[in-house]
Amino acid sequence: MTAPPLHEVDDSVVADLRAKLVDPKTSLPEKYRVLFSLRNVKGTAAHEALLQALKDDSALFRHDVAFCLGQRQDPRAIETLTNILHDTKEHPMVRHEAGEALGAIGTEECLAPLREHLEDAVLEVAETCQLALQRVEYLAAHPEATNEESPYYSVDPAPALPASTPTEELRAALLDEQRRMFDRYSALFALRNKGGKEAVAALGAVFGARSALLKHEVAYVMGQMQDAQAVEFLTGVLKDGAEHAMDGAEHAMVRHEAAEALGAIADSHTIALLRDFAADPEPIVAHSCVVALDVLDFEQSGALEYADKGGEGEAPARRPICPCRG
């Protein structure tokens, strides 16, 4: 549960990046490159640029901006994130991400809005707020849990169980529909940290579960793991779209996360698939495929940073695992 490090960057660089965000000629993949840079930059200028980005027309992009605000753990974002969570006209996926971000920031001020939406009419928003509240309460009682060892720079929605926990035990907890979502997430992140064939198989079994929230998180961590053994699972999820509507298509938030994970894994066999679904009738899925293809291009180019440095300045960014989730 390690927050990504933030770096000092000249305000003129941030101003250049912000200008690109609001330029109507800037493509969605280019905006993601800007976002990936701004996420890692300290200071008021970067924070205000991220708030400006929440006005973007793309729900996919707005939801990832909310995610970045949570990862930065800057209390200045609480009011904005609370307003998004309260806004029932906002896309549910953006509201979900705002709730998760409040849980990541985790201050006393975050508790009231989370409690207000524990029974939200949108199931994924309600589950997110329940999980976020449980995270805040758990870490208040177990502050040492923030020091867990993880190979990933991310503030997770729940602390991972110890890596020494047997894989079968973690799998059983993850798939138990009677367990709290918090406990299932803790097993999920332990499997991510373990890695390997058995862990990927256990995670892949979740795609038969009921909760779209849980399944979307599994797709996300598969992107973090960048294990080619996950490609078959993720491909099946992405394909489970409109053509299966009569049988109950997979939730868009799960399919979009699968697309981004496929881009992060950078398997050449996924290129044709992502190109096909870049025309998906669900905008969130289509936009995710467009951005995932851009990430694939980056991975295969051998470049060191998926980031827009803002003119000639430097905006440090780690090698991505999906467009903005480091």
SULGI-V633088 format. One record per residue. N is the residue number from 1. PHI is phi in whole degrees, 0 to 359 (999 if undefined). PSI is psi in degrees with one decimal (none if undefined). Layout:
BEGIN
<<N:PHI:PSI> <N:PHI:PSI>>
END
This chain:
BEGIN
<<1:999:49.7> <2:265:122.4> <3:292:143.4> <4:297:139.7> <5:293:143.0> <6:255:149.1> <7:235:152.0> <8:282:130.3> <9:222:143.9> <10:300:140.3> <11:300:-27.7> <12:294:-33.1> <13:293:-44.4> <14:297:-39.8> <15:299:-39.4> <16:295:-42.2> <17:295:-42.1> <18:297:-39.6> <19:299:-37.2> <20:292:-35.4> <21:299:-39.1> <22:266:-4.5> <23:286:119.3> <24:298:-15.8> <25:275:-8.8> <26:285:125.3> <27:286:164.1> <28:299:-46.9> <29:301:-37.1> <30:294:-36.9> <31:296:-37.1> <32:294:-35.6> <33:295:-38.5> <34:295:-46.3> <35:301:-42.3> <36:298:-34.6> <37:288:-48.3> <38:298:-34.5> <39:304:-32.8> <40:263:9.1> <41:253:132.9> <42:287:161.4> <43:103:166.4> <44:295:-40.0> <45:299:-44.2> <46:293:-41.1> <47:300:-45.9> <48:293:-33.1> <49:295:-38.5> <50:293:-39.2> <51:297:-39.5> <52:299:-37.2> <53:294:-20.6> <54:291:-7.2> <55:268:1.9> <56:298:152.7> <57:288:-24.9> <58:277:119.6> <59:297:-36.2> <60:301:-47.0> <61:293:-43.2> <62:301:-39.1> <63:292:-35.1> <64:285:-28.9> <65:296:-44.6> <66:300:-40.2> <67:301:-46.6> <68:298:-38.4> <69:298:-37.6> <70:292:-41.5> <71:295:-30.9> <72:287:-22.5> <73:56:40.1> <74:264:114.6> <75:302:-18.8> <76:296:-17.9> <77:274:-8.5> <78:300:-46.2> <79:299:-45.6> <80:296:-44.8> <81:296:-37.2> <82:296:-43.1> <83:298:-39.0> <84:295:-45.1> <85:300:-38.9> <86:287:-22.5> <87:280:98.3> <88:288:-9.7> <89:274:-14.1> <90:287:153.9> <91:301:134.7> <92:306:-34.0> <93:290:-32.3> <94:289:-41.5> <95:297:-42.1> <96:302:-45.5> <97:292:-33.1> <98:295:-41.3> <99:297:-42.8> <100:296:-39.2> <101:296:-39.1> <102:298:-38.4> <103:294:-35.0> <104:291:-38.8> <105:292:-48.1> <106:70:21.6> <107:274:171.7> <108:303:-35.7> <109:295:-21.0> <110:281:-18.2> <111:292:-44.5> <112:300:-50.4> <113:297:-34.3> <114:295:-44.1> <115:296:-35.0> <116:296:-24.4> <117:246:21.2> <118:296:-24.9> <119:240:35.0> <120:304:148.6> <121:296:-25.1> <122:269:114.7> <123:305:-44.3> <124:295:-33.6> <125:290:-43.3> <126:299:-47.7> <127:298:-38.2> <128:297:-44.7> <129:291:-37.1> <130:299:-46.7> <131:296:-45.3> <132:297:-42.0> <133:296:-42.3> <134:297:-35.7> <135:297:-48.8> <136:298:-44.6> <137:294:-39.8> <138:295:-46.1> <139:290:-27.2> <140:294:-35.8> <141:274:-23.2> <142:227:68.7> <143:299:-22.9> <144:291:-16.2> <145:293:-19.3> <146:287:-10.8> <147:261:13.4> <148:300:148.8> <149:279:127.8> <150:212:139.4> <151:281:3.9> <152:243:141.2> <153:272:86.2> <154:205:145.4> <155:269:104.9> <156:276:154.2> <157:292:-12.3> <158:204:147.6> <159:289:144.6> <160:286:145.3> <161:294:161.5> <162:304:140.2> <163:297:-19.2> <164:285:-10.5> <165:296:130.0> <166:304:141.9> <167:302:-41.0> <168:296:-35.4> <169:293:-40.9> <170:294:-41.8> <171:299:-44.3> <172:298:-41.5> <173:293:-40.9> <174:297:-37.6> <175:268:-2.9> <176:282:107.0> <177:292:-12.9> <178:270:-12.1> <179:284:155.0> <180:297:148.8> <181:300:-35.0> <182:301:-44.3> <183:291:-37.7> <184:292:-39.0> <185:295:-38.3> <186:298:-38.6> <187:292:-39.7> <188:302:-48.8> <189:288:-27.3> <190:294:-40.9> <191:295:-40.4> <192:302:-46.4> <193:293:-33.1> <194:293:-50.6> <195:70:176.2> <196:99:171.3> <197:301:-46.1> <198:294:-38.1> <199:294:-42.9> <200:297:-41.5> <201:297:-40.5> <202:295:-42.0> <203:295:-41.6> <204:298:-28.0> <205:294:-19.2> <206:293:-23.7> <207:293:-3.9> <208:263:2.7> <209:280:172.8> <210:275:-37.5> <211:283:118.6> <212:295:-34.6> <213:300:-47.8> <214:296:-43.0> <215:294:-37.4> <216:293:-34.1> <217:290:-35.1> <218:296:-44.1> <219:299:-40.3> <220:300:-48.9> <221:290:-26.6> <222:296:-35.3> <223:293:-39.0> <224:298:-43.3> <225:291:-30.1> <226:54:42.0> <227:260:122.0> <228:299:-19.5> <229:292:-14.5> <230:274:-12.0> <231:301:-42.0> <232:299:-43.4> <233:297:-48.3> <234:294:-35.9> <235:297:-43.8> <236:299:-38.4> <237:293:-47.0> <238:298:-38.5> <239:288:-17.6> <240:278:67.4> <241:243:-136.2> <242:300:-31.0> <243:292:-13.7> <244:251:19.4> <245:303:-36.5> <246:292:-26.7> <247:264:-1.4> <248:94:86.5> <249:293:156.3> <250:294:149.1> <251:298:141.6> <252:301:-34.6> <253:292:-26.8> <254:281:-44.5> <255:295:-40.1> <256:296:-40.4> <257:291:-33.4> <258:295:-40.9> <259:298:-46.1> <260:296:-37.2> <261:294:-38.9> <262:298:-38.0> <263:294:-36.7> <264:291:-36.3> <265:291:-27.7> <266:62:42.2> <267:273:126.7> <268:299:-24.5> <269:289:-15.4> <270:272:-9.9> <271:300:-49.5> <272:298:-38.8> <273:297:-47.6> <274:295:-35.7> <275:296:-40.3> <276:298:-44.8> <277:274:-1.0> <278:293:-11.2> <279:251:18.0> <280:301:142.5> <281:294:-19.3> <282:273:113.7> <283:304:-38.6> <284:297:-39.4> <285:289:-46.2> <286:301:-47.7> <287:296:-36.6> <288:297:-39.2> <289:294:-39.5> <290:299:-46.2> <291:291:-38.7> <292:298:-38.7> <293:297:-36.4> <294:294:-40.4> <295:295:-40.6> <296:301:-44.4> <297:302:-42.1> <298:299:-49.6> <299:301:-43.0> <300:282:-14.7> <301:281:-18.7> <302:80:9.6> <303:295:157.3> <304:269:-27.4> <305:226:130.2> <306:266:82.4> <307:198:150.0> <308:263:119.3> <309:280:-8.0> <310:77:82.3> <311:66:-130.1> <312:262:2.6> <313:282:-179.7> <314:239:126.7> <315:236:95.3> <316:302:139.6> <317:210:136.9> <318:284:162.6> <319:302:128.3> <320:281:159.7> <321:245:-17.5> <322:203:177.5> <323:312:-40.9> <324:227:3.3> <325:258:97.9> <326:276:none>>
END
